[in-house]
Amino acid sequence: MRKEKICYHAQETDRKRRENMQKRKHSRLRRTGRSSLIALLGLSLAFPVWARPDAVSAASARTIEIDAGQVISQDFLGVGVNLMPQSLMAKTLSYGYSDAHWEVDRKRILTAQPKVARVWFQIDWMEPQKGQYDWESEEMQAVYAYLDAFKEAGTEVELNFGWKVGSQAQAWFGIPGQEPTTSAPADLDAYGRSASALLSELLDERGYDNVKYLTFYNEPNGSWDFEAPGDQKAYYAQMATKVSQQLEQDGLRDRIQIWGPEEVDAPAWTAYMEQNAGEHFDAYSFHVYGAGYDTLDDAIKLRTDVAGGKPVHLTEFGWRYDDISGWDAGFANNVIQAADSGASSALVWQMTGTWTTDPLGDVNGAYTMWDSNVFGLKPNRTFYAASLLSRYVPEHSTVIAAKTDADDVRAAAFKTADGDYAVLVESKGGEAKELTFDFGDTSVNKTFYKHEYTDGVPLEGNAIVPGVSGTFQAGSSFVDPATDSDYSFAVYTTEAPQAQVAVTPVDPYVAGGESVTLGANVIDGSGGVTWSVLGQNAGTINASGVYTAPSIDTEKWVAVRAQSTNDPDAYGIALVKVTPKKESGRAEAPSFSLKHGLYPSAEAVRLQSATPNAQIRYTTDGSEPTASSSLYNGPILLPEATTLTLKAKAFASGLQDSAVSSSFYRTRSMASGPDGYAFAGYEGDTIAFSGTKSVAYGADGRFVYKTLTGGATISDATFGGDPAPGFEKRGYVSSAVPASYPVVTVINAGFERPGTTGASGGPMNNGWSFKTESGVQANTSPFQPSPAPEGKQSGYLKTTNGVAGEFSQSVYFPAGRYELTFQAAKRAGYGDQTFDVWFDNAKIGSYNIASSTYAAYNTDAFEAAEGKHLIRFVATKKTGDNAAFIDTVAIAPTDRELPGTPVGGAELSNSGFETPVVTGARFGFTADGWAFDNHSGIQRNGKPFYAPDAPDGSQTAYLKTDSSGSGVFGQKTNFAAGTYRISFQASQRPGYAGIQKFDLYVGTAKVGSFQPASAAFEPLQTEPFAVAAGEHEVRFVATSTSGDNTAFIDGVEIEAVAGE
């Protein structure tokens, strides 16, 4: 898929590979062990998911079998990154990026230690005029800085030669008639000479022997890069051929591997390159985004099947939003799947946000491990996940077989040429697990160090990769007795931990000539630190960490280094903002209440000068304030989706004007208040407005409302109580005063965020949590919808290729009875869309949207206890290409009757087995009404059973029989005395000769025996049966006793049958 980017060798010999590994190991940070050691030895047998013996606790004990003799791939390069090297170029520098900010970025590269970096490159940086190379341009200097850092980190470089075309080269480079910034090269011979000249400069003249791989352009199958008339695949193959031939002619070809075609969703491009230019490609490369664990396996196989036995590299993968990666689709499971499916590397998109200069662009705010640190030092959660993988999954390793005995644990295992091991384990949340690592006949006889990632990792400016959280002495096995009960993943490695240094405070402000005391902590190491100040005229620091700023009258950023005395390769950086010095006879420069940085939604800034009665003038366009600039007289609001540099200056009678203070801000468009309301201030602020307005007050989705005239103080007293105890509350204002106010507030109820002119799909969170095939779309989207009933956008639920969309929101309810209302329409010219609405685990409505004109809908009434409850919209149609548009979701109290059980009735919960959501299959658990033994459970469409698609939803129950036993599952429910029939759908497992038979019991009475006829779901039902009033268990019992047999069951319903 297209990302929102800028509208921007012969094989290595074994000897060279071993030399590179040794070189990299020596360049790594020096290793220091932990003092504590847990000696835990154990053996465990591994059984298939569906055949685990009862003696083993399916609730907590898990076994991972590692077979060092079963090789999956010989040379896994490791986990890497993509990098646009533009932080040191003009546009980013214009936002205040400095040498001190670069020191932070450089340190993070050394921390993450990516094994491969795909470095993006524009030809105009080196060749503004055809055939005239400028190796000293400002742009090339920026590229060299990054190559130096990657070389120091031991990172191999994939040079992405050719991407966008800057204005200097457009006159000679592109194909006439093509858009100049995205054109493919017109002269392929010249392009080959340029590639060869660049490699000669980097390899021979500047010694960048870590530049190992060459590729071209980005996703040439799309419409945003490498545009050429005619057959673009053929033109790309010709281009690669020309470059390969030129490198051969210049004696460089045996030093560089050529990769390509960097395609996305286009395996036909890979097949074409192998068929038509295979002798010139050493490996193939492709991209995926938001891929689930199961779907990535298929994506890799589509490429390896046509690659002619050559390596296949996943050179871009990632998630647009920072809080999306997890069990269903995430960094750890994508790396596990890439390794276990035979891919040769996995490169995260992308390392750091930046601005691009020519053409102009901005890649902050999406997909990044950290945004440009001019916004502040706090990295994204992606940094911790991706860096743990890139740092501790070894380079050029052998992937060996690792299999687990349960569907809530995944693993991949790696072995280095030096005999070190690393095992990457991903654990689904829900319960803590005891993990046994069984190496079979292999005696490892080493200590394993555990580095664990959880979503609760603190996001802070030192950007410390998770340190050692456990040590385990292994013979042929070891046991980790307690993994995190929430979602987590960990690398267990025999390579000793590498020290890191954290500095406190990491980003202080200090006035010129004044001092601040810094502290440092060595993590996974010992000893103290040595302090130093980097750069000229940057101040001093003593051995105790007391930093004294230079006496300056303009702002300056300074990098202060704390270097481990025992391990000089390990260090931390404090980024100090030095503000103008205080001078007698001069007004004191203003200060800002809000620290510079990136914020998820609207904010407000107060300005203050310590000089009494000073006037403060300010600008928001980055210009220097003057006496005629805007006068500060109250908080300055930073609306959603704002990027600005706020500069301020103080003026006082009889004093020299102050120095200029500045602060750089960006706000995003994350929904935080009610729809139609704009942020007005913080709790305790007094706001003023003209006329009468509606004001909302609260936080965390809990709001109270009041109609006010002229303004008010945003406080509990004004609104008659605290709507959200323990939260920092805010006020929001709307000019529209409704006839009545909501009791329950749905955030982003009208799907107006994030703003788009097309469609913005999940996974993402913005009020709603959108999964794949759901999101928001504009009236102008490619779906060509009817106009949204309110605003310019609506939500959508789509079904494509058997994948059905879902979105949800955790909503706060006071105790009461409610109904949910919404408006919906289908996509014109396409199939009807069906979906269910859920309140927690109760289905409160099912809908078939058959008209492209919006209509109003409501759910059944439902009871809510006070607190947060989950509202879900879940598409249920599994075939075709269908979309429903949903808008104006509201929840209101109702006096409607609850949907009751009819007289003489009974009801089962979770009758369609849609909760809990599983990946693959899960057995031996109790949840949402049903209790499953070790031969029964819930399975999702697809692997491992490849069952026919569920008739309703995406999941079914299963009953299995094999040599270790037969399955049983059931649910207890209350019956009124009466006569009933139970209906359901069932099928056999496709591709297996075994036939599963089963009986259905209510209490102790058998009410039916069944044998599904085929591997297609068919409706089945019992004969009518009578029961006494009371609780009875509805129980499915497999009766086949031999062979390997599985039946799938879905849509279990109990029907009262009067008069039969």
RALIN-V983608 format. One record per helix or strand of 3 or more residues. SS is the DSSP state (hx for helix, st for strand). FROM is the first residue (numbers start at 1). TO is the last residue. If there is no record, write none. Layout:
<<SS:FROM:TO> <SS:FROM:TO>>
//
This chain:
<<hx:14:27> <hx:49:51> <st:61:76> <st:79:84> <hx:90:94> <hx:99:112> <st:116:121> <hx:123:125> <hx:138:153> <st:156:161> <hx:167:173> <hx:188:205> <st:211:216> <hx:232:249> <hx:253:255> <st:257:264> <hx:267:280> <st:283:287> <hx:293:304> <st:311:317> <hx:331:340> <st:346:348> <hx:373:375> <hx:381:392> <st:397:404> <st:409:415> <st:421:427> <st:434:438> <st:446:454> <st:468:474> <st:477:480> <st:488:493> <st:500:504> <st:509:511> <st:515:517> <st:519:523> <st:529:534> <st:546:548> <st:556:564> <st:571:579> <st:597:599> <st:603:605> <st:615:619> <st:636:638> <st:642:651> <st:661:667> <st:678:682> <st:686:699> <st:702:713> <hx:716:719> <st:730:734> <st:759:761> <st:774:778> <st:793:800> <st:806:813> <st:816:826> <st:833:839> <st:842:849> <st:855:858> <st:862:864> <st:867:875> <st:882:893> <st:921:923> <st:930:932> <st:936:940> <st:955:962> <st:968:975> <st:978:988> <st:998:1002> <st:1005:1010> <st:1018:1021> <st:1025:1027> <st:1030:1038> <st:1045:1056>>
//
